[in-house]
């Protein structure tokens, strides 16, 4: 053992000609440290009360634990900054690491977003690791990097939030003062305060701002009137001519910068396809965090700078994501929150000129009104969307919804017209209609079954049973069962059989639903159907058998365990 006193670094391993630096360690700022030597390597340990100990590594808890905490806090409505603080506290993470994990980014993804946000940057994941490890390994991040890193993180992140006491201790006085106060230190000779530089810090995050404000060192501000200096003859002096010629080149360089390219847009489009597919098979609460994270990424990109054609694409993508987000609060019983997502999605559809988003959003809004008993409003929403149903399965979706609404309004003639229109609609999806963004034949049969059931009568009830059977068969034949939709179809099938007096069939189709549908799939439409069945069975005093009594009890139990919602929030309905 070597008892020499060494400088207080967190950990250093030297092995022959290779040096391995411990990354992500938090310093305990001990007064001294002891070197423990051995053959071929040297380990530096911090002093600690009661003995010597290796410093604890940030992020030693499982990744799953961090992800679960992040998802819970997002569900509670916490900001990214709050999540970063809690991750740092609970998992002993330093600020730059905590912010990265608060966004759910691995190091390679941070490097990718950084390079996209700052054209010309060549940040690698290895360099990210070195910057996160400093000052106890790696290399020091420059103030410029911290400014651009904060801009990449977004969500109100500032450079000062990305450093801690360990960083500040090892920074130069000028950098430390800049990060803590936003000012450069006063010159020692005069004692006069230095000018404030928060704008300069922002310009480092977006170099285009410097050009837009001053055209380099010319003192010219674009977009504002200036006085052109002239000679005695009234002609512009030479410097004005030179500056005027240089400014367009500066503007060209500034305007050419972009935080988005075609590859990024293709990646986002693929992500939307996967999220839209998961919307049909995953529990709504599970999907919420992924949708929210993807939407926030697009918000951040739109706030940056890109060519107009890419901006239009971003608004289209954002409209699709907000449309997908709209479905989740509706399923969980938050129509007010759903309305907010709907308004944002419609705004994005308007900006991008992408009408399929508008048709999809109007359908979901109509669905919300339908389940709330506001049938006239639901019908008006469908009518307003029909002009946008010009491609893919949009017309099939809207016509099927129209039939169900008009049946609830007791308008059999309108129901027949809507079903005839649905029969002529195309069942072929376009590439922009993955997952729930499209409409399939099984779901169309489900809505048509509900329309016939609402009209009543022998013929309509027979049709309702046949269509509900079709819906169950179509939906259960898929590789990944759409649990929400299968549950709805079986409930509708049981309702139609009950109306026809076929009690054995009621029990046959209810049993699988009540036995196998987990609570997280019990959405507002599913619970509404279960309550209707429970009410009808309770009103049937002639159904006194043990089987019917057990079904009533099971339905009551089904309704008291809806899909879980974020803690502390109560559903609107």
C-alpha positions in Angstrom: 0.0 0.0 0.0 1.2 3.5 -0.9 0.2 6.1 1.7 1.0 9.1 -0.4 -1.5 11.9 -0.5 -2.8 12.6 -4.0 -5.0 15.3 -5.6 -8.7 14.7 -5.0 -9.9 13.1 -8.2 -12.7 10.7 -8.1 -11.1 7.6 -9.6 -8.1 6.9 -11.8 -7.0 3.6 -13.2 -3.7 3.4 -15.0 -2.9 0.1 -16.7 0.4 -0.1 -18.6 -0.1 2.3 -21.5 -3.9 2.6 -21.2 -5.7 5.0 -19.0 -9.3 4.3 -18.0 -11.2 7.2 -16.6 -14.2 6.6 -14.3 -17.2 8.5 -15.7 -20.2 10.0 -14.1 -18.9 10.0 -10.5 -20.0 12.6 -8.0 -17.3 14.2 -5.9 -17.6 14.2 -2.1 -15.0 17.1 -1.9 -12.8 15.5 0.8 -10.0 17.4 2.3 -7.5 14.8 1.1 -7.2 11.5 -0.7 -5.1 8.4 -0.5 -3.4 6.6 -3.3 -3.5 2.8 -3.1 -0.8 1.4 -5.4 -0.5 -2.0 -6.8 1.3 -3.9 -9.5 0.7 -2.1 -12.8 -2.1 0.2 -11.6 -2.9 2.9 -9.2 -6.3 3.6 -7.6 -7.1 6.9 -5.9 -9.6 6.8 -3.1 -11.4 9.6 -1.4 -11.2 10.1 2.4 -14.5 9.7 4.1 -15.6 9.8 7.7 -15.1 6.5 9.3 -12.7 5.1 6.7 -11.8 5.1 3.0 -14.4 4.4 0.3 -14.7 4.5 -3.4 -17.0 7.3 -4.6 -20.5 6.3 -5.5 -21.2 6.1 -9.2 -24.1 8.1 -10.6 -26.8 6.0 -12.1 -26.0 2.8 -10.3 -29.7 2.0 -10.0 -31.3 0.0 -12.9 -32.3 1.9 -16.0 -35.8 0.6 -15.4 -35.9 2.5 -12.2 -35.0 5.8 -13.8 -37.5 5.2 -16.6 -40.3 4.4 -14.2 -39.7 7.5 -12.2 -39.5 9.6 -15.3 -42.8 8.2 -16.6 -44.5 8.7 -13.3 -43.5 12.3 -13.0 -44.5 13.0 -16.6 -47.9 11.5 -15.8 -48.1 13.9 -12.8 -47.5 16.8 -15.1 -44.0 17.6 -13.9 -41.6 19.6 -16.0 -38.4 18.1 -17.5 -36.5 20.4 -15.1 -38.3 18.9 -12.1 -37.7 15.4 -13.3 -34.0 16.2 -13.8 -33.7 17.5 -10.2 -35.4 14.4 -8.8 -33.3 12.0 -10.9 -30.2 13.7 -9.7 -31.3 13.5 -6.1 -32.5 10.0 -6.1 -29.9 8.4 -8.4 -27.0 10.6 -7.5 -26.7 11.9 -11.1 -24.8 15.0 -12.0 -26.7 17.8 -13.8 -25.8 17.0 -17.4 -26.5 13.3 -16.9 -29.7 14.0 -15.0 -31.1 16.2 -17.8 -30.3 13.6 -20.4 -32.0 10.9 -18.5 -35.0 13.2 -17.8 -35.6 13.3 -21.6 -35.0 9.5 -21.9 -32.0 10.0 -24.2 -29.0 7.7 -24.4 -25.7 9.4 -25.2 -25.9 8.5 -28.9 -29.3 10.1 -29.2 -28.1 13.3 -27.4 -25.2 13.5 -29.9 -27.7 13.0 -32.8 -30.0 15.8 -31.6 -27.1 18.1 -30.8 -25.7 17.7 -34.3 -29.1 18.2 -35.8 -29.8 21.3 -33.8 -26.4 22.8 -34.5 -25.4 22.3 -38.1 -21.7 21.8 -38.5 -21.3 20.2 -35.1 -19.6 16.9 -34.9 -20.4 15.7 -31.4 -19.9 12.0 -30.8 -21.4 9.9 -28.0 -17.8 9.3 -26.7 -17.4 13.1 -26.4 -20.7 13.3 -24.6 -19.4 10.8 -22.1 -16.2 12.8 -21.6 -18.1 16.0 -21.0 -20.4 14.3 -18.5 -17.5 12.8 -16.6 -15.5 16.1 -16.1 -13.9 17.3 -13.8 -13.1 13.8 -12.5 -12.1 12.4 -15.9 -12.9 13.2 -19.5 -12.4 16.8 -20.7 -13.9 20.1 -19.7 -17.0 21.3 -21.6 -16.7 24.9 -22.9 -19.3 27.5 -22.1 -20.3 27.4 -25.8 -21.0 23.7 -25.5 -23.1 24.2 -22.4 -25.1 26.9 -24.1 -25.7 24.7 -27.1 -26.4 21.7 -24.9 -29.1 23.7 -23.0 -30.6 24.7 -26.3 -30.6 21.0 -27.5 -32.3 19.9 -24.3 -34.9 22.7 -24.6 -37.8 22.8 -22.0 -36.4 26.0 -20.5 -33.0 24.5 -19.7 -30.2 27.0 -19.1 -26.4 26.5 -19.0 -26.4 27.3 -15.3 -28.6 24.2 -14.7 -26.0 22.0 -16.4 -23.2 22.6 -13.9 -22.8 21.8 -10.2 -20.3 22.8 -7.5 -17.8 20.3 -8.7 -17.8 21.9 -12.2 -17.7 25.5 -10.9 -14.7 24.7 -8.7 -12.7 23.7 -11.7 -13.8 26.4 -14.1 -11.8 29.5 -14.8 -13.1 32.6 -12.9 -14.4 34.1 -16.1 -16.4 31.0 -17.1 -17.6 30.6 -13.6 -18.8 34.2 -13.4 -20.5 33.9 -16.8 -22.4 30.8 -15.9 -23.5 32.0 -12.4 -24.3 35.7 -13.1 -24.5 36.0 -16.8 -21.7 38.7 -16.7 -18.0 38.6 -17.3 -16.0 39.5 -14.2 -15.0 43.1 -13.8 -11.5 44.0 -14.9 -9.1 44.0 -12.0 -7.5 47.3 -12.9 -10.6 49.5 -12.9 -13.1 47.6 -10.8 -15.8 48.7 -13.2 -18.6 46.1 -13.8 -18.4 44.3 -17.1 -21.4 44.6 -19.5 -24.1 42.0 -19.1 -23.9 39.2 -21.7 -27.0 37.1 -21.6 -27.7 38.0 -25.2 -24.2 36.8 -26.2 -24.8 33.5 -24.4 -28.0 33.1 -26.4 -26.1 33.9 -29.6 -23.7 31.1 -28.9 -26.7 28.8 -28.8 -27.9 30.1 -32.1 -25.1 31.8 -34.2 -27.7 33.2 -36.6 -28.9 35.6 -33.9 -25.5 37.3 -33.9 -25.8 37.9 -37.6 -29.4 39.0 -37.4 -28.6 41.4 -34.6 -25.4 43.0 -35.9 -24.1 41.5 -39.1 -20.9 40.4 -37.4 -19.0 43.5 -36.3 -20.7 46.0 -38.5 -23.2 47.2 -35.9 -26.0 46.8 -38.4 -29.3 45.3 -37.3 -31.5 43.8 -39.9 -35.1 44.7 -40.0 -34.4 48.2 -38.5 -33.7 51.5 -40.3 -30.1 52.8 -40.2 -28.3 55.9 -41.2 -25.8 55.4 -44.1 -22.6 57.3 -43.6 -21.8 59.5 -46.7 -19.0 61.8 -47.7 -19.2 65.5 -48.5 -20.7 64.8 -51.9 -23.5 62.7 -50.4 -22.0 59.4 -51.7 -21.8 56.4 -49.4 -18.3 56.0 -48.0 -16.3 52.9 -48.9 -17.0 51.1 -45.6 -20.8 51.3 -46.1 -20.4 49.7 -49.6 -18.3 46.9 -48.3 -20.6 46.2 -45.4 -23.7 46.2 -47.6 -22.0 43.7 -49.9 -21.0 41.4 -47.0 -24.4 41.4 -45.2 -26.2 39.3 -47.9 -23.5 36.6 -47.6 -23.9 36.6 -43.9 -27.7 36.3 -44.2 -27.3 33.5 -46.6 -25.1 31.5 -44.2 -27.5 32.2 -41.4 -30.6 31.2 -43.3 -29.0 28.0 -44.7 -28.6 26.6 -41.3 -31.3 24.0 -40.3 -32.1 21.7 -37.4 -34.0 19.2 -39.5 -33.2 17.1 -42.6 -35.0 14.5 -44.7 -33.5 11.7 -42.6 -34.8 13.1 -39.4 -38.3 13.5 -40.9 -38.2 9.9 -42.2 -37.3 8.7 -38.7 -40.1 10.6 -37.1 -42.6 9.3 -39.7 -41.5 5.8 -38.9 -41.9 6.5 -35.1 -45.5 7.8 -35.7 -46.3 4.6 -37.6 -45.1 2.5 -34.6 -47.0 4.7 -32.1 -50.2 4.5 -34.1 -49.9 0.8 -34.2 -49.2 0.6 -30.4 -52.3 2.8 -29.9 -54.5 -0.1 -30.9 -52.8 -2.9 -28.8 -51.2 -1.2 -25.8 -53.0 0.1 -22.7 -53.6 3.8 -23.1 -51.7 4.9 -19.9 -48.6 2.9 -21.0 -48.5 4.7 -24.3 -48.9 8.2 -23.0 -45.3 8.9 -22.0 -44.0 7.8 -25.4 -46.5 10.0 -27.2 -45.7 13.0 -25.0 -42.0 12.6 -25.5 -42.3 12.4 -29.3 -44.6 15.5 -29.4 -42.2 17.5 -27.2 -39.3 16.6 -29.6 -41.3 18.0 -32.5 -42.2 21.2 -30.5 -38.5 21.8 -29.9 -37.7 21.3 -33.6 -40.4 23.7 -34.8 -39.1 26.3 -32.4 -35.7 26.1 -34.2 -34.9 27.0 -37.8 -35.5 24.9 -40.9 -36.5 25.4 -44.5 -40.2 26.1 -45.0 -40.9 22.7 -46.6 -39.5 21.0 -43.5 -41.5 23.3 -41.2 -44.6 22.2 -43.1 -43.6 18.5 -42.6 -43.0 19.1 -38.9 -46.5 20.6 -38.5 -48.0 17.6 -40.2 -46.1 15.2 -37.9 -47.1 17.3 -34.8 -50.7 17.2 -35.9 -50.6 13.4 -36.1 -48.9 13.1 -32.7 -51.5 15.5 -31.1 -54.2 13.4 -32.8 -52.8 10.3 -31.2 -52.5 12.0 -27.9 -56.2 13.0 -28.2 -57.3 9.4 -28.0 -55.5 8.6 -24.7 -57.3 11.2 -22.4 -60.6 10.3 -24.1 -60.1 6.6 -23.2 -59.1 7.5 -19.6 -62.0 9.9 -19.0 -60.4 13.3 -19.5 -62.5 15.0 -22.3 -61.2 18.5 -21.3 -57.6 17.5 -21.8 -58.6 15.7 -25.1 -60.1 18.9 -26.3 -56.8 20.8 -25.8 -54.9 18.2 -27.8 -57.7 18.4 -30.5 -57.3 22.1 -30.9 -53.5 21.9 -31.2 -53.9 19.1 -33.8 -56.4 21.1 -35.8 -54.0 24.1 -35.8 -51.2 22.0 -37.1 -53.4 20.5 -39.8 -54.3 24.0 -40.8 -50.7 25.2 -41.0 -49.5 22.1 -42.8 -52.6 21.8 -45.1 -52.8 18.1 -44.2 -56.5 17.4 -44.2 -56.4 13.7 -43.0 -55.4 14.9 -39.6 -58.5 17.1 -39.5 -60.8 14.3 -40.5 -59.3 12.0 -37.8 -59.5 14.6 -35.0 -63.1 15.5 -35.9 -64.0 11.8 -35.7 -62.5 11.5 -32.2 -64.2 14.7 -31.1 -67.5 13.3 -32.4 -66.8 10.1 -30.5 -66.4 12.0 -27.3 -69.7 13.9 -27.9 -71.4 10.6 -28.8 -70.5 8.8 -25.5 -71.5 12.0 -23.6 -75.0 11.8 -25.2 -74.5 15.0 -27.3 -75.7 13.4 -30.5 -76.5 16.6 -32.5 -73.0 17.9 -31.8 -71.5 14.6 -32.7 -73.3 14.6 -36.0 -72.2 18.2 -36.8 -68.6 17.3 -36.2 -68.8 14.4 -38.7 -70.5 16.6 -41.2 -67.8 19.2 -40.9 -65.1 16.5 -41.6 -66.7 14.8 -44.6 -65.2 17.3 -47.1 -61.7 16.2 -45.9 -62.4 12.5 -46.4 -60.9 12.4 -49.8 -58.3 9.6 -49.4 -57.7 6.3 -47.6 -60.2 5.0 -45.1 -61.4 8.4 -43.8 -64.8 8.1 -45.5 -65.3 4.6 -44.2 -64.6 5.9 -40.7 -66.9 9.0 -40.9 -69.8 7.2 -42.6 -69.7 4.4 -40.0 -69.7 7.0 -37.2 -72.5 8.9 -38.9 -74.7 5.7 -39.0 -74.2 5.1 -35.3 -75.0 8.7 -34.4 -78.2 8.8 -36.5 -79.3 5.6 -35.0 -79.0 7.2 -31.5 -81.0 10.1 -32.9 -83.7 7.7 -34.1 -83.3 8.6 -37.8 -83.5 5.2 -39.6 -83.5 6.8 -43.0 -80.2 8.6 -42.3 -78.8 5.4 -40.9 -79.5 3.6 -44.2 -77.9 6.4 -46.2 -74.8 6.4 -44.0 -74.4 2.6 -44.1 -74.8 2.7 -47.9 -72.1 5.4 -48.1 -69.8 3.3 -45.9 -70.3 0.3 -48.2 -69.0 2.4 -51.1 -66.0 3.7 -49.2 -62.5 2.4 -49.8 -61.1 0.0 -47.2 -57.5 0.5 -48.5 -55.2 2.4 -46.2 -52.7 5.0 -47.5 -49.1 5.0 -46.2 -50.1 7.9 -43.9 -52.7 5.7 -42.2 -50.8 3.3 -39.9 -52.5 1.8 -36.9 -55.3 3.8 -35.4 -54.8 6.6 -38.0 -56.5 4.2 -40.4 -59.9 2.4 -40.2 -60.4 -1.3 -40.8 -63.3 -3.4 -41.7 -63.6 -5.0 -38.3 -64.1 -1.6 -36.6 -66.6 -0.6 -39.3 -68.6 -3.7 -38.6 -68.6 -2.8 -34.9 -70.0 0.6 -35.5 -72.6 -0.7 -37.9 -73.7 -3.3 -35.3 -74.2 -0.6 -32.8 -76.4 1.3 -35.3 -78.6 -1.7 -36.0 -78.9 -2.5 -32.3 -80.0 1.1 -31.5 -82.8 1.0 -34.1 -84.2 -2.2 -32.6 -86.6 -4.7 -34.2 -86.1 -8.2 -35.3 -84.3 -7.5 -38.6 -82.0 -4.9 -37.1 -81.2 -7.1 -34.1 -80.3 -10.0 -36.4 -78.1 -7.6 -38.4 -76.5 -6.4 -35.2 -75.6 -9.9 -34.1 -74.2 -10.8 -37.5 -72.1 -7.6 -37.7 -70.8 -8.0 -34.1 -69.8 -11.6 -34.9 -67.9 -10.2 -38.0 -66.2 -7.6 -35.9 -65.1 -10.2 -33.3 -63.8 -12.5 -35.9 -61.9 -9.8 -37.8 -60.3 -8.3 -34.7 -59.3 -11.6 -33.0 -57.8 -12.9 -36.3 -55.0 -10.3 -36.2 -51.5 -11.2 -35.0 -51.7 -8.7 -32.1 -55.2 -8.6 -30.6 -56.8 -5.2 -30.3 -58.0 -5.7 -26.8 -60.1 -2.5 -26.5 -61.9 -3.2 -29.7 -62.5 -6.9 -29.0 -63.9 -6.0 -25.6 -66.3 -3.5 -27.2 -67.4 -6.0 -29.9 -68.1 -8.8 -27.4 -70.1 -6.4 -25.2 -72.1 -5.3 -28.3 -72.7 -8.9 -29.2 -74.0 -9.7 -25.7 -76.3 -6.6 -25.9 -77.8 -7.8 -29.2 -78.3 -11.3 -27.9 -79.9 -10.0 -24.7 -82.3 -7.9 -26.8 -83.2 -11.1 -28.8 -83.7 -13.1 -25.6 -80.8 -15.5 -26.2 -79.5 -15.7 -22.6 -77.1 -18.5 -23.2 -75.3 -16.5 -25.9 -75.1 -13.5 -23.5 -73.3 -15.6 -21.0 -71.0 -17.1 -23.7 -69.8 -13.8 -25.0 -69.6 -12.0 -21.7 -67.5 -14.6 -19.9 -64.3 -14.1 -22.0 -64.5 -10.3 -21.6 -65.1 -10.3 -17.8 -62.5 -13.0 -17.2 -59.6 -11.8 -19.3 -59.8 -8.0 -19.9 -57.2 -6.5 -17.6 -58.0 -3.3 -15.8 -55.6 -1.1 -17.9 -57.7 -1.9 -21.0 -61.0 -0.9 -19.4 -61.5 2.4 -21.2 -64.4 4.8 -20.9 -66.3 3.3 -24.0 -65.8 -0.2 -22.6 -67.0 0.8 -19.1 -70.0 2.5 -20.7 -71.0 -0.7 -22.5 -70.6 -2.7 -19.3 -72.8 -0.3 -17.4 -75.5 -0.6 -20.0 -75.4 -4.4 -19.8 -75.5 -4.3 -16.0 -78.5 -1.9 -16.0 -80.4 -4.1 -18.5 -79.7 -7.3 -16.6 -80.8 -5.6 -13.4 -84.1 -4.5 -14.9 -84.9 -8.0 -16.1 -86.6 -9.4 -13.0 -87.4 -12.5 -15.0 -83.7 -13.4 -15.1 -83.3 -14.8 -11.6 -81.0 -17.7 -12.5 -77.7 -18.1 -10.7 -75.8 -17.5 -14.0 -77.5 -14.1 -14.6 -76.9 -13.1 -11.0 -73.2 -14.0 -11.3 -73.0 -12.0 -14.6 -74.5 -8.9 -12.9 -72.0 -9.2 -10.1 -69.1 -9.6 -12.5 -70.2 -6.6 -14.6 -70.4 -4.5 -11.4 -66.9 -5.6 -10.5 -65.7 -4.8 -14.0 -67.0 -1.2 -13.8 -65.4 -0.4 -10.4 -61.9 -1.2 -11.8 -61.5 1.1 -14.8 -58.1 1.8 -16.5 -55.8 3.5 -14.0 -55.2 7.2 -14.3 -52.3 9.3 -13.1 -52.2 9.6 -9.3 -53.9 12.7 -7.9 -56.1 13.2 -10.9 -59.7 12.3 -11.1 -61.4 11.6 -14.5 -63.8 14.2 -15.8 -66.3 11.5 -16.5 
